[in-house]
Amino acid sequence: MAKAQRSGGRVVRVAGQVKTSANRAVAKARKPVEQVQVTLGDLIAAAFDVAGETKAAAKLVASRSMEQLTGRHIVVVG
């Protein structure tokens, strides 16, 4: 049963609302993630669109976080 609090003469249900929203968040997180195949060219093009210049795109593609996301270490030479 939900706990209730008095707020300005009216009863507000707090615990029930928190539990409901937490359950929704957990259910949403359990949905399987769809895997998408992306080519290296697509990845570089997207990095260039975000970064705007060549050196920044190369730094983004070769970053440690990109390595963790893709599972591959990308080295940019040149």
C-alpha beads as a LAMMPS data file, in Angstrom:
LAMMPS data file: protein, C-alpha beads

78 atoms
77 bonds

1 atom types
1 bond types

-500.0 500.0 xlo xhi
-500.0 500.0 ylo yhi
-500.0 500.0 zlo zhi

Masses

1 110.0

Atoms # bond

1 1 1 0.000 0.000 0.000
2 1 1 1.275 3.450 -0.841
3 1 1 2.387 5.837 1.854
4 1 1 0.526 9.119 1.966
5 1 1 1.661 12.576 2.977
6 1 1 -0.457 15.529 4.001
7 1 1 0.241 18.605 1.953
8 1 1 -1.867 21.684 2.545
9 1 1 -4.976 19.790 3.594
10 1 1 -4.876 17.190 0.816
11 1 1 -3.394 13.699 0.822
12 1 1 -0.667 13.080 -1.736
13 1 1 0.342 9.552 -2.689
14 1 1 4.097 9.507 -3.135
15 1 1 5.440 5.989 -2.828
16 1 1 2.965 4.510 -5.315
17 1 1 3.901 7.046 -7.968
18 1 1 7.618 6.466 -7.478
19 1 1 7.202 2.697 -7.641
20 1 1 5.140 2.934 -10.841
21 1 1 7.639 5.170 -12.603
22 1 1 10.540 2.977 -11.452
23 1 1 8.812 -0.121 -12.827
24 1 1 8.287 1.635 -16.173
25 1 1 11.966 2.604 -16.320
26 1 1 13.073 -0.972 -15.604
27 1 1 10.707 -2.382 -18.235
28 1 1 11.998 0.122 -20.775
29 1 1 15.608 -0.753 -19.966
30 1 1 14.949 -4.471 -20.467
31 1 1 13.983 -4.034 -24.112
32 1 1 16.560 -5.671 -26.368
33 1 1 18.840 -3.334 -28.253
34 1 1 18.754 -3.693 -32.006
35 1 1 22.229 -4.191 -33.429
36 1 1 23.030 -2.221 -36.545
37 1 1 25.925 -2.799 -38.912
38 1 1 27.840 0.377 -39.680
39 1 1 30.728 0.622 -42.110
40 1 1 33.897 2.472 -41.239
41 1 1 33.065 5.027 -43.928
42 1 1 29.657 5.695 -42.353
43 1 1 31.316 6.102 -38.968
44 1 1 33.883 8.566 -40.304
45 1 1 31.203 10.525 -42.193
46 1 1 29.082 10.807 -39.051
47 1 1 32.101 11.928 -37.012
48 1 1 32.909 14.544 -39.646
49 1 1 29.301 15.795 -39.577
50 1 1 29.473 16.169 -35.801
51 1 1 33.010 17.538 -35.499
52 1 1 33.068 19.740 -38.587
53 1 1 36.763 19.430 -39.366
54 1 1 39.119 16.635 -40.307
55 1 1 41.400 16.574 -37.244
56 1 1 38.493 16.667 -34.814
57 1 1 36.721 13.850 -36.703
58 1 1 39.885 11.726 -36.621
59 1 1 40.262 12.353 -32.898
60 1 1 36.628 11.369 -32.318
61 1 1 36.847 8.164 -34.360
62 1 1 40.102 7.128 -32.652
63 1 1 38.877 7.963 -29.136
64 1 1 38.724 5.449 -26.296
65 1 1 34.947 5.805 -25.970
66 1 1 34.498 4.941 -29.652
67 1 1 36.712 1.914 -29.086
68 1 1 34.486 0.793 -26.214
69 1 1 31.326 1.292 -28.263
70 1 1 32.513 -0.489 -31.402
71 1 1 34.714 -3.097 -29.777
72 1 1 37.492 -2.182 -32.223
73 1 1 40.513 0.075 -31.938
74 1 1 40.564 2.475 -34.900
75 1 1 43.859 4.100 -35.848
76 1 1 43.873 7.108 -38.140
77 1 1 47.149 7.608 -40.023
78 1 1 47.985 10.772 -41.873

Bonds

1 1 1 2
2 1 2 3
3 1 3 4
4 1 4 5
5 1 5 6
6 1 6 7
7 1 7 8
8 1 8 9
9 1 9 10
10 1 10 11
11 1 11 12
12 1 12 13
13 1 13 14
14 1 14 15
15 1 15 16
16 1 16 17
17 1 17 18
18 1 18 19
19 1 19 20
20 1 20 21
21 1 21 22
22 1 22 23
23 1 23 24
24 1 24 25
25 1 25 26
26 1 26 27
27 1 27 28
28 1 28 29
29 1 29 30
30 1 30 31
31 1 31 32
32 1 32 33
33 1 33 34
34 1 34 35
35 1 35 36
36 1 36 37
37 1 37 38
38 1 38 39
39 1 39 40
40 1 40 41
41 1 41 42
42 1 42 43
43 1 43 44
44 1 44 45
45 1 45 46
46 1 46 47
47 1 47 48
48 1 48 49
49 1 49 50
50 1 50 51
51 1 51 52
52 1 52 53
53 1 53 54
54 1 54 55
55 1 55 56
56 1 56 57
57 1 57 58
58 1 58 59
59 1 59 60
60 1 60 61
61 1 61 62
62 1 62 63
63 1 63 64
64 1 64 65
65 1 65 66
66 1 66 67
67 1 67 68
68 1 68 69
69 1 69 70
70 1 70 71
71 1 71 72
72 1 72 73
73 1 73 74
74 1 74 75
75 1 75 76
76 1 76 77
77 1 77 78
